[in-house]
C-alpha cells in the first residue's frame, strides 16, 4: 500500500487540479482579508466554500480519477497486490495532495495578514479539519459510486444528484419538517437527522468554535444548545469519522468481491 500511495502522491502532485486548488484558496483567502480584517469573518467565508464547492469538486474529481485509472487498476490487479491495499493506497494518494493544497492555500494568507493567537487557533484548526474531513469523505463516496457503477455517465449523474441532495435540498427538508411538526418536540429527532448529512456536520463542527449559532441553521443552534462546545466537537468529529470510514469500507468490500 505504501508504494502505491507514494506513486499516487507523485502523480497527483504534478496535476493541474492540485495547483489550481492551492492557488484558488490562496487567492480567495487573500481577497477576503482585503475586504475584512476580522479573522472570524474570513473563516466563515472560507467555510461556505468548504461546504459547497469542495464536496462537488471532490465528488467529480474522485469519480473522474477512478474511471480514467481503470487501465492502471486492471494492470495492478495482475500483480501480487492485495485489492484492499490497492484501493486504500489510491484513495490516500488522491486525498492527501488536495488536503495539503488547501492547508497551504489557507494558512499562508493567515500568516501574512493576521496574528494567529490562541483564541484564533481553535477556529482556524477546526476550519482546516473541516476541509480535510470533507475531502476524505466525498472522495470515499466518489470511489464507492464509481466502483458500484461501471457506467461513467450514470456514475457522474449519481455524484451530482448526491451533491444536490446534501448541499442544497437537505436544509430545506429539515426546515419543512420543523415547520410541519412545530407542535412536537423535535430537538433530538432533528439532531439525528442532521447526522445523516456530512456537510451539515462539518459546518456545525467548525462554527461551534466561532460561537455563531445564527450561521449554523436550526440544527446547528440545537446542537450547540444540547452539547456545548467540547462535547459537541467530540460527537461531531466522531460522526464525521464514521462518514469517512463507512463509504470507504463499503467501497473496499465491493471492490474485493468484484469480478473484473
Buried (B, 14 or more C-beta within 10 A) or exposed (E): BEEBBEBBBEBBBEBEBBEEBBEBBBEBBBEBBEEEEEBBBBBBBBBEBBBBBBBBBBBBBBBBBBBEBEEBBEEBEEEEBEBEBBBBBBBBBBBBBBBBBBBEBBBBBBEEBBEEEEEBEBBBEBBBBBBBBBBBBBBBBBBBBBBBBEEBEEBBEBBBEBBEEBBEEBBEEBEEBBEEEEEEEBEEEBBEBBBEBBBBBBBBBBBBBBEBBEBBBBBBBBBBEEBEEEEBBEBBBEBBEBBBEBBBEBBBEBBEEEEE
